[in-house]
Amino acid sequence: MRFEDSPLSKSLSFQKIELGFGTNYLFDDFFIMEVNEGVHFNSETLNSLLAEVRKHYGSHKQLAYIANRVNSYSIDPVLWSYFDKDDSILIAAAIVSYRNSTLMSANIEKQLSSISMKRCTDIEEAISWVRTLSELN
């Protein structure tokens, strides 16, 4: 389910930013990204996203990230290793999978990431999880 179609979108305050590769919903301590159908999410796309995130939050904010995988797209799983070297803007991630194929990809990504990562079956579960993170409270 797209975030804007969920009941939570009516009760939470957020800023919506549309980029060429997808839609991002920015909250106080986390953001949700919904990548467009057919996109290949690579280092160029990641750098574009991080530039927008830093423009909104600044360079030193610690955030959680929710990948709401409502569309079919590919991602370079090695990108998760980038956050091992990054200035720790992302401290945790939740991947919402609606299909077995995205769940399998999330399993691989979890193995490649050193930040805390949870695989979820719906957007509500993901938001609930990031709200419990002690690093953000």
Backbone torsions as a table, in degrees:
resi	resn	phi	psi	omega
1	MET	NA	130.2	175.1
2	ARG	-62.1	145.0	-178.5
3	PHE	-55.5	-44.6	-177.1
4	GLU	-65.9	-17.4	176.5
5	ASP	-90.3	-6.0	-178.4
6	SER	-86.7	152.7	176.6
7	PRO	-59.6	-29.2	-179.4
8	LEU	-63.4	-29.0	-178.8
9	SER	-64.8	-22.6	179.8
10	LYS	-83.1	-20.6	-174.4
11	SER	-110.2	-9.2	-178.9
12	LEU	-108.1	146.8	177.5
13	SER	-91.9	129.3	-178.1
14	PHE	-153.6	164.4	172.6
15	GLN	-113.9	132.7	-179.5
16	LYS	-99.9	130.3	177.3
17	ILE	-128.4	123.8	177.0
18	GLU	-102.8	126.9	176.3
19	LEU	-115.3	170.6	-176.6
20	GLY	-60.0	-24.0	-176.9
21	PHE	-102.8	-9.1	-178.6
22	GLY	170.0	-175.2	-178.0
23	THR	-113.0	137.9	-179.6
24	ASN	-123.4	139.3	178.5
25	TYR	-118.4	116.9	-173.2
26	LEU	-103.6	125.5	178.7
27	PHE	-113.9	-174.6	-178.8
28	ASP	-63.1	-47.5	-172.7
29	ASP	-121.8	5.2	179.2
30	PHE	-155.9	166.2	174.0
31	PHE	-139.8	152.9	178.8
32	ILE	-111.9	135.6	175.7
33	MET	-122.9	134.0	173.4
34	GLU	-120.6	106.3	-177.5
35	VAL	-78.5	141.7	-179.8
36	ASN	-66.8	154.3	177.4
37	GLU	-55.2	132.7	172.8
38	GLY	81.0	-1.9	-179.2
39	VAL	-72.0	146.7	167.8
40	HIS	-104.8	111.1	-178.0
41	PHE	-84.6	111.2	-175.3
42	ASN	-128.2	-169.0	-176.5
43	SER	-63.0	-34.7	177.8
44	GLU	-64.6	-44.6	178.4
45	THR	-64.1	-43.4	178.7
46	LEU	-60.1	-44.9	179.6
47	ASN	-62.3	-38.4	176.4
48	SER	-63.0	-45.1	178.4
49	LEU	-61.7	-49.3	-178.2
50	LEU	-62.2	-33.9	176.7
51	ALA	-62.5	-43.9	178.5
52	GLU	-67.1	-41.3	179.9
53	VAL	-63.1	-45.4	179.1
54	ARG	-66.4	-34.4	177.8
55	LYS	-62.7	-38.5	-178.5
56	HIS	-79.2	-46.6	-172.3
57	TYR	-98.5	-17.5	-171.2
58	GLY	92.6	174.8	-174.2
59	SER	-87.1	-11.9	-171.9
60	HIS	-116.0	4.4	178.6
61	LYS	-74.4	137.5	174.0
62	GLN	-96.4	132.6	-173.2
63	LEU	-133.4	158.0	166.8
64	ALA	-105.4	154.4	-176.6
65	TYR	-125.6	135.9	175.4
66	ILE	-118.9	120.0	174.4
67	ALA	-94.0	105.7	178.4
68	ASN	-92.8	94.8	-170.1
69	ARG	-86.1	69.8	179.1
70	VAL	-82.1	-20.8	-180.0
71	ASN	-111.6	163.3	176.3
72	SER	-91.1	121.7	178.2
73	TYR	-154.3	167.7	178.5
74	SER	-110.2	153.6	178.9
75	ILE	-138.0	141.0	174.8
76	ASP	-77.9	107.1	-174.3
77	PRO	-63.9	-19.8	179.2
78	VAL	-66.2	-18.5	-179.9
79	LEU	-58.4	-27.6	179.9
80	TRP	-62.6	-28.3	179.1
81	SER	-69.9	-19.6	178.0
82	TYR	-57.4	-35.6	-175.4
83	PHE	-75.8	-11.6	171.7
84	ASP	-69.7	-29.5	-176.5
85	LYS	-101.8	-15.7	-175.9
86	ASP	-68.9	170.1	179.6
87	ASP	-82.0	35.5	172.6
88	SER	57.3	36.1	175.9
89	ILE	-65.9	-36.8	176.6
90	LEU	-101.0	124.1	-179.5
91	ILE	-109.3	-13.4	-179.7
92	ALA	-161.7	157.9	179.1
93	ALA	-144.5	146.2	172.7
94	ALA	-122.9	135.6	177.6
95	ILE	-114.6	118.3	179.0
96	VAL	-93.8	117.3	-177.4
97	SER	-113.1	132.1	179.3
98	TYR	-109.9	-9.1	-178.7
99	ARG	-133.6	156.4	178.6
100	ASN	-59.7	-36.7	-178.5
101	SER	-63.7	-39.9	179.0
102	THR	-73.9	-30.1	176.0
103	LEU	-66.3	-41.3	177.3
104	MET	-64.1	-41.4	176.8
105	SER	-62.3	-41.6	179.5
106	ALA	-62.9	-36.3	177.2
107	ASN	-62.2	-42.4	177.9
108	ILE	-65.7	-45.5	-179.5
109	GLU	-61.1	-38.8	178.8
110	LYS	-60.3	-37.6	179.3
111	GLN	-67.6	-28.5	-176.3
112	LEU	-91.8	-8.1	-175.1
113	SER	-103.3	141.9	175.0
114	SER	-101.1	-9.0	174.3
115	ILE	-82.4	157.7	179.6
116	SER	-62.1	132.1	-177.2
117	MET	-138.9	135.8	177.2
118	LYS	-123.9	138.1	173.2
119	ARG	-96.7	131.7	-174.7
120	CYS	-127.1	160.9	179.8
121	THR	-104.5	-7.9	175.0
122	ASP	-156.2	163.5	-174.8
123	ILE	-65.8	-34.1	179.8
124	GLU	-63.3	-42.2	178.3
125	GLU	-62.0	-42.3	-179.0
126	ALA	-64.2	-47.0	179.8
127	ILE	-63.7	-42.4	178.2
128	SER	-59.1	-43.1	-179.5
129	TRP	-64.9	-47.2	-177.6
130	VAL	-65.4	-29.0	178.0
131	ARG	-69.5	-18.4	179.6
132	THR	-91.0	-6.7	-176.6
133	LEU	-66.1	121.6	-178.3
134	SER	-64.4	-29.6	179.6
135	GLU	-63.7	-22.7	-178.6
136	LEU	-98.8	-8.4	-177.4
137	ASN	-103.3	NA	NA
